[in-house]
Amino acid sequence: MTTVASEHVDIYDPDWYVHGDVHATLADLRETDPVHWQEMPSGPGYWAVLRHADVVHVARHPEVFSAWLGSVVLEDLDEATLDQMRHMLLVMDPPQHTQYRQPLAPHFGARVIGRMEEQIRNRCRAILEAAGERGEVDYCHDVAGPLPAQIIGEIMGLPPEDTDQIQRWAEVQTSGQDDEVTGGYEGNAAVEMAMYGIALAAERRGQPPREDITSLILESTFEDGEKMSDLDFGSFFVQLVTAGNDTTKTMMSSGTYELVRHPDQLQALRDDYSLIPAAVEEMLRYCNPLHYFRRTATQDVELGGKQIKAGDKIAMMYTSANRDPATFADPERFDITRSPNPHLSFGIGAHFCLGAHLARLEAKIFFEELLSTFRTIELAGEPARVRSNLNNGFKRMPVRLAH
């Protein structure tokens, strides 16, 4: 059954995510048409999966809902691009995904990532000091943006002078539907970043190992005794650096925006820093950095009362699932004390985000330092959202900071 909302709204349209009543419409669809068919302007449409339980089901059954078949974006890719994407962990299905992830996972565990606290905190303080000297800043690019870019660069052992280029590539990839964000950029950011990673791998193999993630990954061996190829490293580099840059920036900037909008909760954090980890989880739920990831059906299957055919596209809609009242009490309320908080912003199942511990630690330290550095954090103008059906964030956010 369809409703007026499902007949007239286009949830594929990137402009709708800037100007539309997104959460109210998704709530209506979630109730009345939870596996919703959406046409696309070119090529076949897709099934938007809106309920939390259904998104979890899709994520936990890669044998039925494949990342490898069509990649993770809704647009159909040409064969060469799709083949390149299939070297990314993000696009692999088990058992290949398991084979590649197992030797990498220990390097991103909580204990290993926890050793980076001092270097993250030092980076935070330097960025916030520079922002404080300016007073009024574009929070997205001057505050939330530099930290994840610098941290990823440092833990990967990249030259500091390359940080800005790495950050730019990541931004173009996740915000490619916004001409303002990509303005002046020519080329293929994913290919260029992959080529950078391939060159990095080739260069580092000829050097003594260092104490960084690049050396650890290049020295890791799979079950068959083989090491990661330069091509595979290049693809993994694209995934890690893009996720570590732009999505973390989006979460921290959107999270700050919600704290400014909810001064009582901002004050609660100032009064008790032990609330910050739970607040970060609520930011991830309420301001999930990505609207969706795609899967492709490997066989005919029923989901939510709809008959899905083999080859159909499925969008796991995190922006809807994270506000499903069947899972979250009072889901439209931003609540930094929410517990439990089973949000899906890091995914679930085999594809649970490899960098989740790093993102959480960065955000925790960032908000500790932000709150201890500035007594005044306030909007200095109207924020502007990214025009995107993938990236759920701001491209500009003028903020006034004062000690």
C-alpha positions as CSV (number, residue, x, y, z in Angstrom):
1,M,0.0,0.0,0.0
2,T,1.2,3.5,-0.8
3,T,0.3,6.9,0.7
4,V,0.4,10.4,-0.5
5,A,3.9,10.8,0.9
6,S,5.2,7.8,-0.9
7,E,3.5,8.8,-4.1
8,H,4.9,12.3,-4.2
9,V,8.3,12.4,-2.5
10,D,11.5,11.4,-4.3
11,I,13.9,10.1,-1.7
12,Y,16.6,9.7,-4.3
13,D,16.7,13.4,-5.2
14,P,19.7,15.0,-3.5
15,D,17.9,18.3,-3.2
16,W,15.3,16.7,-1.0
17,Y,17.9,16.1,1.7
18,V,18.7,19.8,1.7
19,H,15.2,21.3,1.5
20,G,12.7,18.5,2.3
21,D,11.0,17.4,5.5
22,V,13.2,14.3,5.6
23,H,12.5,12.8,9.0
24,A,8.8,13.4,9.0
25,T,8.5,11.8,5.5
26,L,10.7,8.8,6.4
27,A,8.6,8.3,9.6
28,D,5.4,8.2,7.4
29,L,7.0,5.8,4.9
30,R,8.4,3.6,7.7
31,E,4.9,3.2,9.1
32,T,3.0,2.7,5.8
33,D,5.5,1.5,3.2
34,P,8.6,0.3,5.1
35,V,10.2,-1.4,2.0
36,H,9.6,1.4,-0.4
37,W,10.2,1.4,-4.2
38,Q,11.9,4.5,-5.5
39,E,12.5,5.2,-9.1
40,M,15.8,6.8,-10.3
41,P,16.2,9.3,-13.1
42,S,18.5,6.9,-15.0
43,G,18.6,3.2,-14.8
44,P,16.4,0.9,-12.6
45,G,15.1,2.1,-9.2
46,Y,15.7,0.6,-5.8
47,W,14.0,-0.7,-2.7
48,A,14.5,1.7,0.3
49,V,14.6,-0.4,3.5
50,L,13.4,1.9,6.3
51,R,12.8,-0.2,9.5
52,H,15.7,-0.9,11.9
53,A,15.0,-4.6,12.0
54,D,14.8,-5.0,8.3
55,V,18.1,-3.1,7.8
56,V,19.7,-5.4,10.3
57,H,18.3,-8.4,8.4
58,V,19.8,-7.2,5.1
59,A,23.2,-6.4,6.7
60,R,23.4,-9.8,8.4
61,H,22.6,-11.8,5.2
62,P,25.3,-11.0,2.6
63,E,24.5,-14.3,0.9
64,V,21.1,-12.8,-0.1
65,F,22.0,-9.1,-0.1
66,S,25.4,-8.7,-1.7
67,A,27.8,-5.7,-1.6
68,W,30.0,-7.3,-4.3
69,L,27.4,-7.6,-7.0
70,G,26.7,-3.9,-7.5
71,S,28.9,-2.1,-5.0
72,V,27.5,0.2,-2.2
73,V,26.2,3.2,-4.1
74,L,22.8,3.4,-5.9
75,E,24.2,4.5,-9.3
76,D,25.2,1.6,-11.6
77,L,28.9,1.7,-12.2
78,D,30.7,0.8,-15.4
79,E,32.6,-2.5,-15.4
80,A,36.0,-1.0,-14.9
81,T,35.0,1.1,-11.9
82,L,33.0,-1.8,-10.4
83,D,36.0,-4.1,-10.8
84,Q,38.2,-1.5,-9.0
85,M,35.7,-1.1,-6.2
86,R,35.6,-4.9,-5.6
87,H,39.1,-4.6,-4.3
88,M,37.7,-2.7,-1.3
89,L,36.9,-4.4,1.9
90,L,33.6,-2.4,1.9
91,V,32.5,-4.1,-1.3
92,M,33.6,-7.7,-0.6
93,D,31.2,-10.5,0.5
94,P,32.2,-13.4,2.7
95,P,34.3,-15.5,2.5
96,Q,36.6,-13.1,0.7
97,H,35.6,-10.3,3.1
98,T,36.5,-12.5,6.1
99,Q,39.8,-13.5,4.6
100,Y,40.9,-9.9,4.0
101,R,39.5,-8.4,7.2
102,Q,40.9,-11.0,9.7
103,P,44.5,-10.0,9.5
104,L,43.7,-6.3,9.5
105,A,41.2,-6.2,12.4
106,P,43.8,-6.5,15.3
107,H,45.5,-3.3,14.1
108,F,42.2,-1.4,14.6
109,G,41.2,-2.9,18.0
110,A,40.4,-0.8,21.1
111,R,43.8,-1.5,22.8
112,V,45.9,-0.6,19.8
113,I,43.9,2.5,19.0
114,G,43.9,3.6,22.6
115,R,47.7,4.1,22.4
116,M,47.0,7.0,20.0
117,E,45.3,9.1,22.6
118,E,48.2,11.5,23.3
119,Q,48.9,12.2,19.6
120,I,45.1,12.8,19.0
121,R,44.9,15.1,21.9
122,N,47.9,17.1,20.8
123,R,46.5,17.5,17.3
124,C,43.2,18.6,18.8
125,R,44.8,21.3,20.9
126,A,46.7,22.7,18.0
127,I,43.7,22.9,15.8
128,L,41.5,24.4,18.5
129,E,44.2,27.0,19.4
130,A,44.3,28.1,15.8
131,A,40.5,28.3,15.6
132,G,40.4,30.3,18.9
133,E,42.8,32.9,17.5
134,R,40.4,33.5,14.6
135,G,37.2,33.6,16.8
136,E,34.8,33.1,14.0
137,V,35.4,30.0,11.8
138,D,33.8,27.7,9.3
139,Y,33.5,24.8,11.7
140,C,33.4,22.1,9.0
141,H,36.6,23.0,7.4
142,D,38.6,24.8,10.1
143,V,37.8,22.7,13.2
144,A,36.1,19.4,12.6
145,G,37.8,18.7,9.2
146,P,41.5,18.9,9.9
147,L,41.6,16.6,12.9
148,P,40.6,13.3,11.2
149,A,42.6,14.1,8.2
150,Q,45.7,14.8,10.3
151,I,45.2,11.7,12.4
152,I,44.7,9.4,9.5
153,G,47.8,10.9,7.8
154,E,49.8,10.4,11.0
155,I,48.8,6.8,11.7
156,M,49.3,5.8,8.1
157,G,52.7,7.5,8.0
158,L,51.9,10.0,5.2
159,P,53.9,13.1,4.6
160,P,52.2,16.0,6.4
161,E,52.2,18.1,3.3
162,D,49.8,15.6,1.6
163,T,47.1,16.0,4.3
164,D,45.1,18.7,2.4
165,Q,45.0,16.7,-0.8
166,I,43.9,13.5,1.0
167,Q,41.1,15.5,2.7
168,R,40.0,17.0,-0.6
169,W,39.8,13.6,-2.3
170,A,37.7,12.2,0.6
171,E,35.4,15.2,0.5
172,V,34.8,14.9,-3.3
173,Q,34.0,11.2,-3.1
174,T,31.3,11.5,-0.4
175,S,29.9,14.8,-1.6
176,G,30.1,14.4,-5.4
177,Q,26.5,15.5,-6.0
178,D,27.1,19.0,-4.7
179,D,28.7,21.2,-7.3
180,E,29.8,23.7,-4.7
181,V,31.8,21.1,-2.9
182,T,33.3,19.6,-6.0
183,G,33.6,23.0,-7.8
184,G,36.9,23.2,-9.8
185,Y,37.8,19.6,-9.2
186,E,38.5,17.6,-12.4
187,G,39.3,13.9,-12.4
188,N,38.3,10.8,-10.5
189,A,39.1,11.3,-6.8
190,A,38.8,7.5,-6.0
191,V,41.2,6.6,-8.8
192,E,43.7,9.3,-7.9
193,M,43.5,8.3,-4.2
194,A,44.0,4.6,-5.1
195,M,47.0,5.4,-7.3
196,Y,48.5,7.4,-4.4
197,G,48.0,4.4,-2.1
198,I,49.5,2.0,-4.7
199,A,52.5,4.3,-5.0
200,L,52.8,4.5,-1.2
201,A,52.7,0.7,-0.9
202,A,55.4,0.3,-3.6
203,E,57.6,2.9,-1.9
204,R,57.2,1.5,1.6
205,R,58.0,-2.1,0.6
206,G,61.5,-1.0,-0.3
207,Q,62.0,0.7,3.1
208,P,62.5,-0.7,6.7
209,P,59.2,-1.2,8.5
210,R,57.9,1.8,10.6
211,E,55.6,1.9,13.6
212,D,52.5,2.9,11.6
213,I,49.4,1.3,10.2
214,T,50.9,1.2,6.7
215,S,53.7,-1.1,7.7
216,L,51.5,-3.3,9.8
217,I,49.1,-3.8,6.9
218,L,51.8,-4.5,4.4
219,E,53.4,-7.0,6.7
220,S,50.1,-8.8,7.4
221,T,49.5,-12.2,5.8
222,F,46.3,-13.9,4.8
223,E,45.4,-17.6,5.5
224,D,47.2,-18.7,2.4
225,G,50.4,-17.0,3.5
226,E,50.1,-14.2,0.8
227,K,50.5,-10.5,1.7
228,M,48.3,-7.7,0.5
229,S,49.1,-6.7,-3.1
230,D,49.8,-3.1,-4.0
231,L,46.5,-2.9,-5.8
232,D,44.6,-4.2,-2.8
233,F,46.4,-1.8,-0.6
234,G,45.4,1.1,-2.9
235,S,41.7,0.1,-2.6
236,F,41.9,-0.4,1.1
237,F,43.6,3.0,1.4
238,V,40.7,4.7,-0.4
239,Q,38.2,3.1,2.0
240,L,40.1,3.8,5.2
241,V,41.1,7.3,4.4
242,T,37.7,8.4,3.1
243,A,35.8,6.9,6.1
244,G,38.5,8.3,8.5
245,N,38.3,11.8,7.0
246,D,34.9,12.9,5.8
247,T,32.5,10.8,7.8
248,T,34.3,11.6,11.1
249,K,34.3,15.3,10.2
250,T,30.6,15.1,9.5
251,M,29.8,13.4,12.8
252,M,31.7,15.9,14.8
253,S,30.4,19.0,13.1
254,S,26.7,17.7,13.1
255,G,27.1,16.7,16.7
256,T,28.3,20.1,17.7
257,Y,25.4,21.7,15.9
258,E,23.0,19.6,17.9
259,L,24.7,20.5,21.2
260,V,24.4,24.2,20.3
261,R,20.7,23.6,19.5
262,H,20.3,21.8,22.9
263,P,22.0,24.1,25.4
264,D,20.9,22.1,28.4
265,Q,22.7,19.0,27.1
266,L,25.7,21.0,26.2
267,Q,25.8,22.3,29.8
268,A,25.4,18.7,31.0
269,L,28.5,17.7,29.1
270,R,30.4,20.7,30.5
271,D,29.4,19.6,34.0
272,D,30.3,15.9,33.5
273,Y,32.8,14.8,30.8
274,S,32.0,11.1,31.6
275,L,28.8,11.7,29.6
276,I,30.8,12.3,26.4
277,P,31.0,8.7,25.1
278,A,27.2,8.3,25.4
279,A,26.8,11.7,23.7
280,V,29.0,10.6,20.8
281,E,26.8,7.5,20.3
282,E,23.7,9.7,20.2
283,M,25.4,12.0,17.7
284,L,26.1,9.0,15.6
285,R,22.4,7.9,15.8
286,Y,20.8,11.3,15.4
287,C,23.2,12.7,12.8
288,N,24.4,9.5,11.0
289,P,27.1,10.6,8.6
290,L,25.8,8.5,5.7
291,H,22.1,8.2,4.6
292,Y,22.5,4.7,3.1
293,F,24.6,1.9,1.7
294,R,23.4,-0.3,-1.2
295,R,23.1,-4.1,-1.5
296,T,22.0,-6.2,-4.5
297,A,19.7,-9.2,-4.2
298,T,21.3,-12.5,-5.2
299,Q,18.0,-14.3,-5.4
300,D,14.2,-13.6,-5.3
301,V,13.3,-12.9,-1.7
302,E,10.4,-11.4,0.3
303,L,11.2,-8.5,2.6
304,G,8.6,-6.3,4.5
305,G,5.8,-7.9,2.4
306,K,7.5,-6.9,-0.9
307,Q,8.7,-9.3,-3.5
308,I,12.3,-8.4,-4.3
309,K,13.8,-10.0,-7.5
310,A,17.3,-11.2,-8.0
311,G,19.4,-8.2,-9.2
312,D,17.2,-5.6,-7.5
313,K,19.0,-2.8,-5.7
314,I,18.4,-2.4,-1.9
315,A,19.2,0.8,0.1
316,M,19.8,0.2,3.8
317,M,18.4,3.6,5.0
318,Y,20.3,4.4,8.2
319,T,18.7,7.9,8.4
320,S,15.3,6.1,8.9
321,A,16.4,3.0,10.8
322,N,18.2,5.1,13.5
323,R,14.9,6.8,14.3
324,D,12.6,3.7,14.3
325,P,10.3,3.9,17.3
326,A,10.2,0.1,17.4
327,T,13.8,0.3,18.5
328,F,14.3,3.7,20.0
329,A,12.1,5.4,22.6
330,D,11.1,8.9,21.6
331,P,13.4,8.6,18.6
332,E,13.1,12.2,17.4
333,R,14.6,13.5,20.6
334,F,18.3,14.2,20.8
335,D,19.3,12.6,24.2
336,I,22.9,12.4,25.2
337,T,22.0,9.9,28.0
338,R,20.2,7.5,25.7
339,S,20.8,3.9,26.7
340,P,20.7,1.4,25.1
341,N,21.6,3.0,21.7
342,P,21.8,0.3,19.0
343,H,22.3,2.8,16.1
344,L,23.4,1.5,12.8
345,S,25.8,4.3,11.8
346,F,28.8,1.9,12.0
347,G,26.9,-0.8,10.2
348,I,26.3,-4.2,11.7
349,G,27.4,-7.8,11.1
350,A,30.4,-8.6,8.9
351,H,30.8,-5.0,7.6
352,F,30.8,-3.3,11.0
353,C,33.1,-0.4,10.6
354,L,36.8,-1.3,11.0
355,G,37.6,2.2,12.2
356,A,34.9,2.5,14.8
357,H,37.3,2.5,17.7
358,L,39.4,5.3,16.1
359,A,36.3,7.4,15.3
360,R,34.9,7.1,18.8
361,L,38.3,8.0,20.4
362,E,38.8,11.0,18.1
363,A,35.3,12.2,18.9
364,K,35.7,11.7,22.7
365,I,38.9,13.6,22.8
366,F,37.7,16.3,20.4
367,F,34.7,17.1,22.6
368,E,36.7,17.0,25.8
369,E,39.2,19.5,24.4
370,L,36.5,21.6,22.7
371,L,34.5,22.1,25.9
372,S,37.6,22.7,28.1
373,T,38.9,25.3,25.6
374,F,35.9,27.4,24.8
375,R,33.2,28.8,27.1
376,T,31.3,30.1,24.1
377,I,30.3,27.9,21.1
378,E,27.5,29.5,19.1
379,L,26.3,29.7,15.5
380,A,27.5,32.8,13.6
381,G,25.2,32.2,10.6
382,E,23.0,29.6,9.0
383,P,24.7,26.3,8.3
384,A,24.4,24.8,4.8
385,R,23.8,21.1,4.1
386,V,25.6,19.1,1.5
387,R,23.4,18.4,-1.5
388,S,23.7,14.6,-1.4
389,N,21.5,11.5,-0.9
390,L,24.6,9.8,0.5
391,N,26.4,12.3,2.7
392,N,24.3,13.5,5.7
393,G,26.2,16.6,6.8
394,F,27.0,20.2,6.4
395,K,29.3,21.8,3.9
396,R,29.5,25.2,5.8
397,M,28.8,26.0,9.4
398,P,29.8,29.4,10.7
399,V,30.6,29.2,14.4
400,R,31.9,31.8,16.9
401,L,34.3,30.4,19.5
402,A,35.5,32.3,22.6
403,H,37.5,31.3,25.7
